Amino acid sequence: MAVLALESFRETVPRTRPLAGLDLGTKTIGVALSDRGWSFATPRPVIRRKKFTPDALALKKALDDEAVGGIVIGLPLNMDGSEGPRAQATRAFIRNYGPLDDRPVLFWDERLSTVAAERAMIANDVSRAKRADRIDSAAAAFILQGALDRLVRDMG
């Protein structure tokens, strides 16, 4: 698994394969998938976290089942752009996951993605209980959509 910059990621991932967006939380891993044309992101069911190995195997199976070509993972930066403990934990997860999966990875600034996802869910009248269950995958979709928009726009 290689962690790539935007340009290298775009050149490496086959354009005919969907991308996965991930929002790594402490209790769940939010998952979203793109279409094969890289136009839109759709939330998928979260992966409930237990321990690293079962989490990683469940993630790999989900990505294999969808023939995902690359992974966009939210990097939870502080508002000033610095990396705190959550960003370090995300980088550590990818370092540990790397030997299991050779898909390229793109880290994506996820600041305010959960806030945006929650606002959209509230605007669509999603109940508090349902929001709690779906927020990480909705955030993963916001992360992935941001990356898709940039990847496609820069293809010119």
Secondary structure, DSSP 8 states (H G I E B T S, - for coil): --B--HHHHHHHS-TTS-EEEEEE-SSEEEEEEE-TTS--EEEEEEEE--SHHHHHHHHHHHHHHTT--EEEEEE-B-TTS-B-HHHHHHHHHHHHHGGG----EEEEE-TTHHHHHHHHHHHTT--HHHHHHHHHHHHHHHHHHHHHHHHHHTT-
